[in-house]
Amino acid sequence: MWASLAFRALWSASLVVVLMITGCGESPFDLEPSAGAAENQLPNDEQLKAMLDEVLALNQQRYMNNVDHGAWQIMHGVLAYGYDTYIYADGKLVGALQYALDGGHIDGFTFRPGTHGLDSILEAGSKRGQGHDDQWLAIMAQSNVPIDATIVVDGTNYTIRDVVTEAQWGLYQGAEATWTLTSLNKYLINSLEDYDKTWKARDGGDWSVARIVEMEAGFDLNQSACGGTHRLMALTGALNKYKSLGGQVEGGWKLAQDKINDAIVRFREYQNPDGSFSTAYLIRPGVTTDITRRINTTGHTVEFLVQALPQERLREPWLVRGVVALCDMLKLSESLSVECGSLYHALHGLVIYRERLFGKWPRFTPPELAREGDSASPANDGSPAAATAGTTNAQPIAPPSQPTAPPKAEPPAPEPPPADDKGDASNNPPSPPAPASPRSEPAPPPPPQE
């Protein structure tokens, strides 16, 4: 299938030669094929589906472990594959998400009793623990973890609802609430009216999901994590669900819609001739020979676009070229230990795209787990695409009870500088290489590399 697209094979080989000669960094010359040549190589639906399935299956078998990898790496894997993410723990292959919920040891998946529930500990910059407020909760929301699912912390049983109520309490004006918005949009919203229901937060103010949307839409995307793509995805998820419930796009919702529309236009404008997206995100056109950087930026951009564009635009040639370019880069790097944030955001976007176009992707179950009769997923399908649709059976959570006199709000911490998921190789273990080729029973995975 891949061989049938000769242009892409030639381009991949050329890029390998360039990488060998120049190493990483900004390209001193134009590496890109002509736009006309790229436009003529679009796959048909059958080829596109096969391409997506191959890349997704191959990379699902990059098994991490709970010694060399922390929660930052493993939970990024969960973002892409949900309950069907597998890691080695105590010498045994297990479902990573259920293992974490059951109290298994993953460095950085840390919680403590909070003021109004269960608090997820922030370890920004560690590349082992949580990098943003409510990041773990947002990943669990996108993996369709039920709100009443049990989470074991230091031998005590809590539920995801406890994490949600603490997230509600932790808000303040100016907070980086991107991941909080994704979480609360999933767990609190069942009807249009739920967006305006309020609760008291630690700053003493009245908060609602609609207020979070307005605050998030007011931030500068160029000063936001990963070129603003995370904020755009959180706003997109909330806006899509709001409109599906009959909401009128005005006020803060109009601000969010305008920001999303403008980002789509600029991502397309700055797209490279080979289909990849700018390494400078929304600032200007940009390209580099560093393939991990290209996977990072194109992956985040595709991840946003496939959620923001309506169904009738998913086959537009410019978007298909972007998806094909991303698949090519992932195929080219299959024997490399790609940095986890870059890799799994890219794969999350491809999972969503595949499932929006062709239906649920048939995830791989390791033979040893299948033999044991283990079921990795809960009753729902656990797919990221399903989470994107924003459907949930959870009832809205009542505003958390307040003490007679709310404690004085802690001084808001300054928003962290724009985070790049490409990380630092010195303290951010990459994913192990993928198996050489898809197979019905995977070969034993190579040991993860530092």
C-alpha positions as CSV (number, residue, x, y, z in Angstrom):
1,M,0.0,0.0,0.0
2,W,2.8,2.4,1.0
3,A,4.8,1.4,-2.0
4,S,2.0,2.4,-4.3
5,L,2.6,6.0,-3.3
6,A,6.0,6.3,-4.9
7,F,6.3,10.0,-4.2
8,R,6.0,9.6,-0.5
9,A,8.6,6.8,-0.4
10,L,11.1,8.9,-2.4
11,W,10.4,11.9,-0.1
12,S,10.9,9.8,3.0
13,A,14.2,8.4,1.7
14,S,15.4,11.9,0.8
15,L,14.6,13.1,4.3
16,V,16.6,10.3,5.9
17,V,19.7,11.4,3.8
18,V,19.2,15.0,4.8
19,L,18.9,14.0,8.5
20,M,22.1,12.0,8.2
21,I,24.0,15.0,6.7
22,T,22.6,17.9,8.6
23,G,21.3,16.5,11.9
24,C,18.6,18.5,13.7
25,G,17.8,22.2,13.4
26,E,16.3,24.7,11.0
27,S,16.7,23.8,7.4
28,P,19.3,25.9,5.5
29,F,17.6,25.1,2.2
30,D,14.1,24.2,0.9
31,L,13.4,20.5,1.6
32,E,9.9,20.6,0.3
33,P,8.4,19.1,-2.9
34,S,6.3,21.2,-5.2
35,A,2.7,21.8,-4.1
36,G,1.5,20.4,-7.4
37,A,3.3,17.2,-6.9
38,A,2.0,16.7,-3.4
39,E,-1.6,17.5,-4.5
40,N,-1.5,14.7,-7.1
41,Q,-0.6,12.0,-4.6
42,L,-3.7,11.9,-2.4
43,P,-4.9,8.5,-1.4
44,N,-8.4,7.2,-2.0
45,D,-10.6,6.2,1.0
46,E,-9.4,2.6,1.0
47,Q,-5.8,3.6,0.9
48,L,-6.3,6.3,3.5
49,K,-8.0,3.9,5.9
50,A,-5.3,1.3,5.4
51,M,-2.6,3.9,6.0
52,L,-4.2,5.1,9.3
53,D,-4.8,1.5,10.5
54,E,-1.2,0.5,9.9
55,V,0.3,3.5,11.7
56,L,-2.1,3.2,14.7
57,A,-1.6,-0.5,15.1
58,L,2.2,-0.3,14.8
59,N,2.5,2.4,17.4
60,Q,0.0,0.9,19.9
61,Q,2.7,-1.8,20.3
62,R,5.4,0.6,21.6
63,Y,5.2,-0.8,25.1
64,M,6.5,1.5,27.9
65,N,7.1,0.4,31.5
66,N,6.7,1.9,34.9
67,V,10.4,2.0,35.7
68,D,11.8,4.0,32.8
69,H,8.7,6.0,32.1
70,G,6.6,8.2,34.3
71,A,3.0,9.3,34.2
72,W,3.8,12.1,31.8
73,Q,4.9,9.6,29.2
74,I,2.4,6.9,30.0
75,M,-0.7,9.2,30.3
76,H,0.2,10.6,26.9
77,G,-0.1,7.1,25.6
78,V,-3.5,6.8,27.3
79,L,-4.6,10.0,25.5
80,A,-4.2,8.2,22.2
81,Y,-5.3,4.6,23.1
82,G,-7.4,5.0,26.2
83,Y,-8.0,1.7,28.1
84,D,-6.1,-0.1,25.3
85,T,-2.7,1.3,26.3
86,Y,-0.4,-1.4,27.5
87,I,2.7,-1.1,29.6
88,Y,5.1,-3.5,31.5
89,A,4.6,-3.2,35.3
90,D,6.3,-5.7,37.7
91,G,7.4,-7.7,34.7
92,K,3.9,-8.2,33.4
93,L,2.0,-6.5,30.5
94,V,-1.0,-4.7,31.9
95,G,-3.6,-2.1,30.8
96,A,-2.0,1.2,31.8
97,L,-5.1,3.2,32.6
98,Q,-6.8,0.5,34.8
99,Y,-3.5,-0.2,36.5
100,A,-3.2,3.4,37.4
101,L,-6.8,3.7,38.6
102,D,-6.3,0.5,40.7
103,G,-3.4,2.2,42.6
104,G,-0.6,0.6,40.7
105,H,2.7,2.5,40.9
106,I,3.3,5.0,38.1
107,D,5.7,7.8,39.1
108,G,3.9,11.1,38.8
109,F,0.4,9.8,38.8
110,T,0.0,11.3,42.2
111,F,-3.1,12.6,44.1
112,R,-3.8,13.8,47.7
113,P,-6.9,14.7,49.6
114,G,-7.9,18.2,48.8
115,T,-10.2,20.9,50.2
116,H,-13.3,19.6,48.3
117,G,-12.2,16.3,46.9
118,L,-9.1,14.6,45.5
119,D,-6.4,16.9,44.2
120,S,-4.0,15.9,41.4
121,I,-0.5,17.1,42.2
122,L,1.1,19.5,39.7
123,E,4.7,18.8,38.9
124,A,5.2,21.2,36.0
125,G,8.5,20.8,34.1
126,S,9.3,17.4,35.7
127,K,8.4,15.4,32.6
128,R,7.4,12.7,35.0
129,G,4.3,14.1,36.7
130,Q,1.4,16.3,35.7
131,G,2.5,19.3,33.7
132,H,-0.8,21.3,33.8
133,D,-3.6,21.7,36.3
134,D,-6.1,18.8,35.8
135,Q,-4.2,17.3,32.9
136,W,-4.7,13.7,34.2
137,L,-8.4,14.3,34.7
138,A,-8.7,15.7,31.2
139,I,-7.0,12.6,29.7
140,M,-9.3,10.3,31.7
141,A,-12.3,12.3,30.5
142,Q,-11.1,11.9,26.9
143,S,-10.7,8.2,27.6
144,N,-14.3,7.9,28.8
145,V,-13.4,6.9,32.3
146,P,-16.9,7.0,34.1
147,I,-17.4,9.7,36.7
148,D,-18.1,7.1,39.3
149,A,-15.1,4.9,38.5
150,T,-12.9,4.1,41.5
151,I,-9.5,5.6,41.8
152,V,-7.3,4.1,44.6
153,V,-4.9,6.5,46.3
154,D,-2.7,5.2,49.1
155,G,-5.0,2.3,49.7
156,T,-8.1,4.5,50.0
157,N,-11.0,4.3,47.4
158,Y,-12.1,7.6,45.8
159,T,-14.0,8.2,42.6
160,I,-13.4,10.4,39.6
161,R,-16.2,12.6,40.9
162,D,-13.9,13.5,43.8
163,V,-11.3,14.7,41.3
164,V,-13.9,16.7,39.5
165,T,-15.2,18.6,42.6
166,E,-11.6,19.5,43.5
167,A,-11.0,20.8,40.0
168,Q,-14.1,23.0,40.4
169,W,-12.8,24.4,43.6
170,G,-9.4,25.2,42.3
171,L,-10.4,27.8,39.7
172,Y,-9.4,31.5,39.8
173,Q,-9.4,34.3,37.3
174,G,-6.3,34.0,35.1
175,A,-5.8,30.3,35.7
176,E,-4.6,28.0,33.0
177,A,-7.9,26.2,32.8
178,T,-7.5,24.4,29.4
179,W,-7.5,20.9,30.9
180,T,-10.1,21.9,33.5
181,L,-12.4,22.9,30.7
182,T,-12.0,19.6,28.9
183,S,-12.7,17.7,32.1
184,L,-15.8,19.7,33.3
185,N,-17.3,19.8,29.8
186,K,-17.3,16.0,29.9
187,Y,-18.4,15.4,33.4
188,L,-20.7,18.3,34.3
189,I,-22.7,19.0,31.1
190,N,-25.8,17.1,30.1
191,S,-28.1,19.9,29.0
192,L,-27.7,23.4,27.7
193,E,-28.6,24.9,31.1
194,D,-25.7,23.1,32.7
195,Y,-23.2,25.5,31.1
196,D,-24.5,28.4,33.2
197,K,-24.9,26.5,36.5
198,T,-22.5,28.1,39.1
199,W,-20.5,27.0,42.0
200,K,-18.1,28.8,44.4
201,A,-14.4,28.4,43.8
202,R,-11.3,29.0,45.9
203,D,-11.2,32.7,44.9
204,G,-14.7,33.2,46.4
205,G,-16.2,33.8,42.9
206,D,-19.1,32.2,41.1
207,W,-17.8,30.0,38.3
208,S,-19.5,28.1,35.5
209,V,-18.3,26.2,32.5
210,A,-19.5,29.1,30.3
211,R,-17.3,31.4,32.3
212,I,-14.3,29.1,31.8
213,V,-14.9,29.2,28.1
214,E,-14.9,33.0,28.0
215,M,-11.7,33.2,30.1
216,E,-9.9,30.6,27.9
217,A,-11.0,32.3,24.7
218,G,-9.4,35.5,25.9
219,F,-5.9,34.2,26.2
220,D,-3.2,34.8,23.5
221,L,-2.7,31.5,21.6
222,N,0.9,32.4,20.8
223,Q,1.7,32.5,24.5
224,S,-0.1,29.2,25.2
225,A,1.1,25.7,25.4
226,C,2.1,24.0,22.1
227,G,1.2,27.0,19.9
228,G,-2.2,27.3,21.5
229,T,-3.4,24.0,20.1
230,H,-4.4,22.7,23.6
231,R,-6.6,25.7,24.3
232,L,-8.1,25.5,20.8
233,M,-9.0,21.8,21.4
234,A,-10.6,22.5,24.8
235,L,-12.6,25.4,23.3
236,T,-13.6,23.2,20.3
237,G,-14.8,20.4,22.5
238,A,-16.9,22.8,24.6
239,L,-18.3,24.7,21.6
240,N,-19.1,21.5,19.6
241,K,-21.1,20.1,22.6
242,Y,-22.8,23.5,23.3
243,K,-24.0,23.8,19.7
244,S,-25.2,20.2,19.6
245,L,-27.4,21.1,22.6
246,G,-28.9,24.0,20.8
247,G,-26.7,26.8,22.2
248,Q,-26.6,30.3,20.5
249,V,-23.1,31.4,19.6
250,E,-22.8,34.8,21.3
251,G,-20.7,36.4,24.0
252,G,-17.9,34.2,25.1
253,W,-19.0,31.5,22.8
254,K,-18.7,33.9,19.8
255,L,-15.2,34.8,21.0
256,A,-14.3,31.1,21.1
257,Q,-15.8,30.4,17.6
258,D,-13.9,33.3,16.1
259,K,-10.6,32.2,17.6
260,I,-11.2,28.6,16.3
261,N,-12.1,29.8,12.8
262,D,-9.1,32.1,12.6
263,A,-6.8,29.3,13.7
264,I,-8.1,27.0,11.0
265,V,-7.5,29.7,8.3
266,R,-3.9,30.4,9.5
267,F,-2.9,26.8,9.9
268,R,-4.0,26.2,6.3
269,E,-2.2,29.4,5.2
270,Y,1.1,28.4,6.8
271,Q,0.9,24.7,5.7
272,N,4.1,23.5,4.1
273,P,4.0,22.3,0.4
274,D,4.6,18.6,1.5
275,G,1.4,18.8,3.6
276,S,3.1,19.1,7.0
277,F,2.1,22.1,9.2
278,S,4.3,25.0,10.3
279,T,6.8,24.3,13.0
280,A,6.0,27.9,14.2
281,Y,2.3,27.0,14.6
282,L,0.2,30.2,14.2
283,I,3.0,32.7,14.1
284,R,4.4,32.2,10.6
285,P,5.4,29.5,8.1
286,G,8.2,27.2,9.4
287,V,10.0,23.9,8.7
288,T,12.9,22.0,10.2
289,T,14.8,18.9,9.5
290,D,14.2,17.7,13.1
291,I,11.6,15.0,12.5
292,T,10.5,14.9,16.1
293,R,9.8,18.6,16.0
294,R,7.8,18.1,12.8
295,I,5.8,15.3,14.3
296,N,5.2,17.5,17.4
297,T,3.8,20.5,15.5
298,T,2.0,18.7,12.7
299,G,0.6,16.2,15.2
300,H,-0.8,18.9,17.5
301,T,-2.2,20.8,14.5
302,V,-3.9,17.8,13.0
303,E,-5.2,16.8,16.4
304,F,-7.0,20.2,16.6
305,L,-8.1,20.3,13.0
306,V,-9.8,16.9,13.0
307,Q,-11.9,18.0,16.0
308,A,-12.7,21.5,14.8
309,L,-13.6,20.9,11.1
310,P,-17.2,19.7,10.4
311,Q,-17.7,16.3,8.9
312,E,-18.1,17.6,5.3
313,R,-14.6,19.1,5.4
314,L,-12.7,16.1,6.6
315,R,-11.8,15.0,3.0
316,E,-10.6,18.4,1.9
317,P,-7.3,17.9,0.0
318,W,-5.2,20.2,2.3
319,L,-6.3,18.3,5.4
320,V,-5.8,14.9,3.8
321,R,-2.3,16.0,2.8
322,G,-1.6,17.0,6.4
323,V,-2.7,13.6,7.6
324,V,-0.7,11.8,5.0
325,A,2.4,13.8,5.8
326,L,2.0,12.9,9.5
327,C,1.5,9.2,8.7
328,D,4.7,9.4,6.5
329,M,6.7,10.9,9.4
330,L,5.4,8.3,11.8
331,K,6.2,5.5,9.4
332,L,9.7,6.9,8.8
333,S,10.4,7.1,12.5
334,E,9.0,3.6,13.4
335,S,12.4,2.3,14.4
336,L,13.2,5.4,16.5
337,S,12.4,6.2,20.1
338,V,10.2,9.1,19.4
339,E,9.5,11.6,22.3
340,C,6.2,10.6,23.9
341,G,4.3,13.9,23.9
342,S,4.9,14.4,20.2
343,L,4.1,10.8,19.3
344,Y,0.9,10.4,21.2
345,H,-0.7,13.7,20.4
346,A,-0.1,12.9,16.8
347,L,-1.7,9.4,17.2
348,H,-4.6,10.8,19.2
349,G,-5.4,13.1,16.2
350,L,-5.2,10.1,13.8
351,V,-7.5,8.0,16.0
352,I,-10.1,10.8,16.0
353,Y,-9.7,11.3,12.2
354,R,-10.0,7.6,11.5
355,E,-13.0,7.1,13.6
356,R,-14.8,10.2,12.3
357,L,-14.3,9.0,8.7
358,F,-14.5,5.2,8.9
359,G,-15.9,4.3,12.3
360,K,-14.3,2.7,15.4
361,W,-10.8,1.6,14.9
362,P,-10.3,-2.1,15.9
363,R,-7.7,-1.9,18.7
364,F,-5.0,-4.5,19.3
365,T,-5.2,-6.7,22.4
366,P,-1.9,-8.4,23.3
367,P,-2.3,-12.2,23.0
368,E,-1.3,-12.9,26.6
369,L,-4.1,-10.6,27.8
370,A,-6.6,-12.1,25.4
371,R,-5.7,-15.6,26.7
372,E,-6.2,-14.4,30.3
373,G,-9.7,-13.2,29.3
374,D,-8.8,-9.6,30.5
375,S,-11.1,-6.9,29.3
376,A,-9.2,-3.6,29.0
377,S,-12.2,-1.4,28.3
378,P,-15.3,-0.5,30.4
379,A,-18.8,-0.9,29.0
380,N,-18.5,2.1,26.8
381,D,-16.1,2.0,23.9
382,G,-13.5,4.2,25.5
383,S,-12.5,5.8,22.2
384,P,-11.0,9.3,22.0
385,A,-13.4,10.1,19.2
386,A,-16.4,9.2,21.4
387,A,-15.0,11.5,24.1
388,T,-14.7,14.3,21.5
389,A,-18.4,14.0,20.8
390,G,-19.0,15.1,24.4
391,T,-21.7,12.6,25.3
392,T,-22.0,11.5,28.9
393,N,-24.6,10.0,31.2
394,A,-23.1,11.6,34.3
395,Q,-25.4,13.9,36.3
396,P,-24.2,17.5,36.9
397,I,-22.3,17.8,40.1
398,A,-23.9,20.0,42.7
399,P,-21.8,23.0,43.7
400,P,-19.3,21.9,46.3
401,S,-20.2,22.7,49.8
402,Q,-18.4,25.8,51.2
403,P,-17.0,26.4,54.6
404,T,-18.7,29.2,56.5
405,A,-15.9,31.6,55.5
406,P,-14.1,30.5,52.4
407,P,-10.4,30.3,52.9
408,K,-8.4,33.2,51.4
409,A,-7.6,32.4,47.9
410,E,-4.0,31.4,47.3
411,P,-2.1,33.9,45.1
412,P,-2.5,32.7,41.6
413,A,0.7,31.2,40.3
414,P,1.8,32.7,37.0
415,E,0.8,30.8,34.0
416,P,3.7,28.6,32.9
417,P,5.6,29.5,29.8
418,P,4.4,27.9,26.6
419,A,5.2,24.2,27.0
420,D,6.6,22.2,24.2
421,D,5.6,18.5,24.3
422,K,8.9,17.7,22.6
423,G,10.5,17.8,26.0
424,D,14.1,17.2,27.0
425,A,15.8,14.0,26.1
426,S,17.9,14.1,29.3
427,N,14.9,13.8,31.6
428,N,12.1,12.7,29.4
429,P,12.5,9.1,28.3
430,P,11.3,8.5,24.8
431,S,8.9,5.8,23.7
432,P,10.4,2.5,22.7
433,P,10.7,1.8,19.0
434,A,7.7,0.2,17.4
435,P,7.8,-3.3,16.0
436,A,9.3,-3.5,12.6
437,S,6.0,-4.2,10.9
438,P,2.4,-4.9,12.0
439,R,1.7,-8.5,12.8
440,S,-1.0,-10.5,14.4
441,E,1.2,-11.4,17.4
442,P,3.8,-8.6,18.1
443,A,7.5,-9.5,18.6
444,P,8.8,-8.9,22.2
445,P,9.3,-5.1,22.4
446,P,12.8,-3.8,22.7
447,P,13.7,-2.3,26.1
448,P,12.8,1.3,26.4
449,Q,15.7,3.7,25.9
450,E,16.7,6.6,28.1
